[in-house]
């Protein structure tokens, strides 16, 4: 075999090895791309789940904060009704155990039996009588009726994630 044939044979073998090597390299590159894409997709799914969870926790926290403000406002509204002229008579006349709602007409608070919504929240007030023992301590049963004290339970409720959530506060109001 002459020099020229050997060169041609060498060129063909080298060219075949380069093509084979290139073919295998392209195949490995494709596998690497698929693996990297899978890892990135998994990380993104985890991050999206974490973000969604954070948003839900933030929403629940916001709702509880709003409920707390509505409870505080409700307590102040009841005190405002009590402090108005004839207010104690209104509070004292409120039937025990009857659900009432606070209504704001732009200048004064009042009690109503018509449900009132504040955004997604419903705020209720239930009054009851107060009894005291011989030491003038409030008792849940027995004792003597204290006509100058009323118990008010304010509840704020709302629908969250298909369940009703609620927060309550109890006040004892006196005729001042």
C-alpha positions as MATLAB code, in Angstrom:
seq = 'XXXXXXXXXXXXXXXXXXXXXXXXXXXXXXXXXXXXXXXXXXXXXXXXXXXXXXXXXXXXXXXXXXXXXXXXXXXXXXXXXXXXXXXXXXXXXXXXXXXXXXXXXXXXXXXXXXXXXXXXXXXXXXXXXXXXXXXXXXXXXXXXXXXXXXXXXXXXXXXXXXXXXXXXXXXXXXXX';
ca = [
       0.000    0.000    0.000;
       1.357    3.309   -1.002;
       1.749    6.475    0.950;
      -1.286    7.969   -0.624;
      -3.548    4.993    0.187;
      -2.304    4.949    3.775;
      -3.099    8.654    4.149;
      -6.553    8.131    2.736;
      -7.169    5.146    5.042;
      -5.876    7.109    8.023;
      -8.172   10.015    7.105;
     -11.217    7.745    6.831;
     -10.562    6.011   10.163;
      -9.959    9.332   11.916;
     -13.079   10.800   10.335;
     -15.157    7.798   11.428;
     -13.825    8.007   15.015;
     -14.573   11.757   15.097;
     -18.114   11.176   13.829;
     -18.670    8.369   16.362;
     -17.231   10.493   19.144;
     -19.403   13.440   18.088;
     -22.464   11.181   17.938;
     -21.848    9.871   21.475;
     -21.134   13.387   22.762;
     -24.412   14.635   21.316;
     -26.239   11.730   22.988;
     -24.676   12.422   26.375;
     -25.409   16.122   25.997;
     -29.096   15.326   25.384;
     -29.216   13.130   28.513;
     -27.560   15.904   30.543;
     -30.113   18.436   29.274;
     -33.007   16.141   30.265;
     -31.542   15.589   33.751;
     -30.929   19.325   34.303;
     -34.450   20.143   33.097;
     -35.898   17.561   35.518;
     -33.927   18.996   38.440;
     -34.983   22.549   37.562;
     -38.650   21.475   37.228;
     -38.520   19.737   40.628;
     -36.982   22.797   42.309;
     -39.544   25.104   40.680;
     -42.440   22.907   41.843;
     -41.075   22.984   45.382;
     -40.654   26.763   45.272;
     -44.160   27.305   43.863;
     -45.615   25.103   46.600;
     -43.730   27.065   49.240;
     -44.897   30.379   47.785;
     -48.505   29.198   47.694;
     -48.275   28.046   51.309;
     -46.797   31.416   52.321;
     -49.636   33.263   50.596;
     -52.238   31.124   52.390;
     -50.575   31.667   55.781;
     -50.425   35.419   55.099;
     -54.114   35.450   54.149;
     -55.123   33.621   57.350;
     -52.991   36.008   59.396;
     -54.580   39.019   57.702;
     -58.070   37.670   58.384;
     -57.289   37.082   62.074;
     -55.842   40.596   62.364;
     -58.937   42.104   60.740;
     -61.140   40.063   63.089;
     -59.179   41.362   66.096;
     -59.689   44.956   64.932;
     -63.402   44.340   64.440;
     -63.629   42.890   67.954;
     -61.883   45.933   69.383;
     -64.115   48.271   67.376;
     -67.164   46.309   68.583;
     -66.125   46.730   72.215;
     -65.640   50.467   71.694;
     -69.008   50.694   69.892;
     -70.818   49.077   72.824;
     -69.089   51.447   75.254;
     -70.123   54.326   72.976;
     -73.751   53.174   73.076;
     -73.569   52.858   76.870;
     -72.059   56.358   77.221;
     -74.679   58.053   75.014;
     -77.756   59.637   76.563;
     -80.154   56.794   77.386;
     -77.554   54.243   76.342;
     -77.628   52.185   79.516;
     -81.377   51.804   79.138;
     -80.815   50.421   75.608;
     -78.163   47.929   76.768;
     -80.155   46.909   79.830;
     -83.251   46.326   77.675;
     -81.388   44.030   75.259;
     -82.869   40.572   75.650;
     -80.630   37.919   77.150;
     -79.204   35.442   74.639;
     -80.575   37.220   71.550;
     -78.056   37.752   68.752;
     -77.740   41.404   67.837;
     -75.545   43.297   65.409;
     -73.779   46.628   65.583;
     -74.800   49.223   63.033;
     -73.023   52.494   62.220;
     -75.148   55.198   60.571;
     -72.284   57.628   59.992;
     -72.465   59.363   63.352;
     -73.628   56.928   66.056;
     -73.570   53.211   66.811;
     -76.772   51.285   67.429;
     -77.937   47.721   67.978;
     -80.067   45.905   65.428;
     -81.361   42.399   64.843;
     -80.664   42.743   61.117;
     -77.427   40.968   60.175;
     -74.585   43.341   59.298;
     -71.553   42.294   57.225;
     -68.180   44.010   57.193;
     -66.445   42.662   54.089;
     -66.331   38.885   54.714;
     -66.963   39.232   58.460;
     -70.122   39.031   60.549;
     -69.958   40.661   63.973;
     -72.527   39.668   66.580;
     -73.239   40.764   70.135;
     -75.081   38.675   72.709;
     -76.005   40.234   76.058;
     -76.746   38.444   79.290;
     -77.473   39.298   82.902;
     -74.786   39.235   85.567;
     -75.146   37.726   89.035;
     -72.917   38.441   92.023;
     -72.259   36.512   95.202;
     -72.197   37.923   98.762;
     -68.617   39.202   98.192;
     -69.779   41.088   95.040;
     -67.828   38.737   92.774;
     -69.378   37.779   89.443;
     -70.690   34.194   89.465;
     -71.924   32.041   86.595;
     -74.828   30.627   88.606;
     -76.614   31.507   91.794;
     -76.010   34.815   93.498;
     -78.068   37.953   93.144;
     -78.933   39.731   89.894;
     -76.801   42.856   89.390;
     -79.038   45.276   87.475;
     -76.123   47.692   86.996;
     -73.883   45.203   85.114;
     -74.374   43.441   81.758;
     -72.231   40.834   80.070;
     -71.635   41.249   76.318;
     -70.009   38.582   74.159;
     -68.823   39.979   70.835;
     -68.064   37.432   68.129;
     -66.561   37.997   64.700;
     -66.970   35.091   62.281;
     -65.962   34.528   58.656;
     -65.698   31.755   56.103;
     -62.116   30.663   55.369;
     -61.123   27.582   53.389;
     -64.659   26.153   53.531;
     -64.826   26.369   57.328;
     -66.250   29.035   59.596;
     -63.631   30.733   61.748;
     -64.473   32.952   64.705;
     -62.934   35.059   67.418;
     -64.745   36.317   70.531;
     -64.273   38.734   73.373;
     -66.319   39.120   76.564;
     -67.035   42.488   78.184;
     -68.668   43.384   81.449;
     -70.422   46.743   81.218;
     -71.554   48.777   84.176;
     -73.984   51.674   84.438;
     -71.718   54.665   84.985;
];
